[in-house]
Amino acid sequence: MNEDLLGQCRTCGRQVSRKTLECPQCGEPRPTMTEEGNEKKKRYEYRPIFNIIITIGLLVIGFLGLICSV
């Protein structure tokens, strides 16, 4: 198996897939994620909400512009 796809569980040390959500031995959630990975995930957590708000705002502005021009 490719070594880039494997990592060690930070709790029990077992070699697990980097994509696994839980260590099969000890049950640690996201066993190979480092603190840097957690920070990166938190940083992008609100991006979809921001995109939705911007899209709705642009639709409202476009709709108001259409109504006012008639």
Phi, psi and omega in degrees: 000147182295129182295334179292339182270353183247150175211173179260141174295132182287347179263305186256346178086000180292145178282122182225164176294142178291343182268353183291146180271342183207139178292129181291340182272309187250349178084009180298125178290138182045065190295337183256359182285131179268174178298324178297319177296322178295318180295319180297318180296317180296323183297323183263006184295325185264001182300315180298322179296316178300316180297321179295316180297316179297317180298314179298317178301316179294323177295318179296315179298317178296318180294317178295322176296323178292318180293317183291334182278348182276000000 
